[in-house]
């Protein structure tokens, strides 16, 4: 079985449309403009490795018919990446085994403080998750094959987030305002770059479209997929103005690695 990367959610922190129905420039006649909050999934042999627990996680997993979660990696501590954590409970109930979580120090502190019940037994409710220190490189094996997940710290406004590099082929940076130049070598000429692109104007904590286009000229990825998109960015309008190797992502988009 090939390794697959699924964009479960491609929208910004309030999703598209927002809870009040506002969709901005996005034409809702195109289903690809319906965007839930960012999270992603790596399908590796018989394992499903989740990146972030979006508040929309339940519907994302149902839509993509995900029956198990073996591991979870977090990019950072913000609510739109963490507050769907309780939807991991069914996967514990099925396996009767704690799900390993991988996160940097600040994100681990946040999760343990705000979702302590997930990590500590409370009466009849057993802990469903176990925290693990995020390393620079994780290698997992399954059926004589292995997957390499490299964590790269990036700037996300006033905090740091994690970009995940999968098998040195695909980089996933859903929340980012800066790659550090020391990491450019790891990111050069990748097969896929899945990158934060919030909107057209400047934002202190996210790339905008012009910044993504400038970055592509430096890193030279073969294909670029935009994610974390706000209501400003309509799918069809982006397709009209972008070069062929840069495309807007959408919920459920699957990439074969």
N, C-alpha and C positions, 0 to 999 in steps of 0.2 A: 504493500500500500504506500502510495506517495505521501509526502508531507504536504499538508494544505494549511493555508493561512486564511481565516475568515474574518472579515470586518463585520463584527456584530452590530456596532453602532458607529455612525459617521457624523453625528451632529454635535453641536456645541452644548454648553452647560444647561440650556433650557430646552434643547431639542428643536426640531422643526416638524410641524408647527409647534409653537409654545403651548403651554397648558390652556391659555386663553384663546387659542385658535389663530393667533397672529402668525402669518407665514412670510411676511415681508415681500421680497422679490421672488420668492419660490412659487412656481406654478404647481399647485397640488394635484393637477391632472396627471402629472408625471409622478409615479410612485417612488421614483428614485429621489424625489425631494422630501419624502417622509424620512426624517433622520432621528433615530434615538441616540441617547448619550453614548459617548465613546467607550467601547471595549472590543476585545478581539479574542480569537481562539486559534490555537495551533493544534491541528489534528496530526498526530504522529503515531503511526501504526494503530495500536488499540488504546492510545492515550489521548486525552483531551486536556490541553494546557491552556488555561484561561489567563488573559491579561486584563486586569481591572474588573471590578464588580460595579458596573453602572447601575444607577437607580432603575434602569429599564431591563435589568438582566433577565428577569423571569420571562418576559415576552420574547427577548432575543433568543434565549435557549429553546423555548417552545417552537419558535418560528424555524429554527435551524435543526430541530429534532436532536438536540444534544442530550444523551441519556446518562452521561457520566462526566465528572470533573476529577481529574487525578491530581492536578497542581494548579496553584494560582500565583501569578506574578503581578505585583503592583508597580505602577509608574510613579505615583505620588499620592499625597494625602487628601486631595480636594474631594468635596462631597460627590461631584459627578463621576468620580472614579471609584469611590468606596462604599457609597450608601446602599448598594444592592447586596451587601455581604450576607444578609440573612437568607437570601435565595440560594445559598450554598447548602442549607440544611438538608434538603431532600437527598442530596448526593451522599451525605453522611449516613442518613437513615437507610439508604439502600445498601451501602457497603459495610456499615458499622465500623468505620475506620476514619480517623481524623484526616482531614485534607491538609497537606502541607502548603503553607503560605510563604512566599518569598518577598521581602520588602526591605527598603533601606531603613536606617535607624529611626529617622523622624516619622516615617510612615508607620513603622512597627509600633512606635509609641502612641501614635494617634489611634491606630486600630485597637490596641490593647486597652486604651483609656476609654474610648467611646463605644466599643463593642466587646466589652470584657466577657460578657456571657458566652461569646463564641469560643473563648479560649480557656474558660474556667468552668468546672462543674458547678451547677446550681440545682440542688435538690434532684428532682426527677429529670432535669435537663443536662445531659452530658455536653462537654465541650466538643465542638465539631471541627475545630481548626487547630493547627499547631504552627507557631511562628518559626521561621528559619531566617538566618542572616543571609542577605543578598550578597552573593560573591560576584566578582568581576566576570567569572565564567562558570556556567553550569553545563555539565554533560550528562544526558540521560540516555540509557540504553533500553531497547525493546526489540525482541525478535531479531537479534544479531545486527540491529541497526542503531545508530546513535543520532541524537540531536544536540546541537551546540547552541546555547543561549548566552550571549554576551551582554552584560549591562554596561551602558555608557551614560554617565551623568551629563545632563544638559541643563541650561538655564531656562527657567520658566518664570519670567518676571522676577519677583523677589525671593523665590524658592528654587530648589533644584528638582528636576524630574528625571526619570530614567527613559532612555531610548534603548530598545531591545533589538539586538542584531541576531537574526536567526540563520544558523548554518552559513554565516558570512555571505548570505545572498539577499536577505531582506532586512531592512531597518524599519522599525516602527517607532515613530516619535510623535505621539498624539498631542502632547502639550509641550510646546517649546518656543522659546524666543531667541535661542542662540546655541549653536554647536561650538564647543571649544576647539580651537584650531589644532590642538594637540591630538584630537581624535579624528581629524580629517582622513588620515591614512587608512583607518579602519572602514571609512565610509565611502571611499572612492570607487566609482564604477560598479556599484552594486547592481544586481539584477532588478531589484525593486526598492523604492524608497516610499514608504507610506508616511506622509508628513502633515502636520498641523497647518491648516490654512484657514484662519478664522473668517476673514473678510477682505475688502479692498483697502480700507484705510489702516493707519498704523494702530497697533495695540502694544502695550508695554509687556504683555506676558505671552503673546502668541505671534507666530509668523502671519503676515498678510500675503496676498498673492504676489506682489512685486518682490518681496523678500524670498519667497519660494523660487521664483523664476531666476533670481540672482544666484541663489544657492545651487540650483541645478547646473548652472554654467561652471561652477567650481567643482562639484562632486561628480558630475557626469553619469548619473544613474541611467540605466537603459529604459526604465519605466518609472514614472512618478504617479502616485495615487494620493489625492488630497483627502484629508479627513478633518474632523472637528470643525465642520463648516456651519456658519451662522445663517440666519435668514436672508442675508444679503446675496448669497451665492446660489443662483439658480443652476440646476444641472445642465439644461440645454444651452443656456447662455455661455456657461463655461466651456462646453464642448466646441462652441463656435469660435472662441477666441484663443483657446489653448493649442499648442503644438500637439501632434499626434502622440508623442510619448508622455504627455501629462494629461491625466484624466481625473475627474472628480470621482471619489469613491461613493459607495452607497451601501446601505444596510444589507448584509447577506453576500456581499461581493466576495468571491472565493479565488484565491491565488494558488496555483500549483507550484510547489517548490521541489 
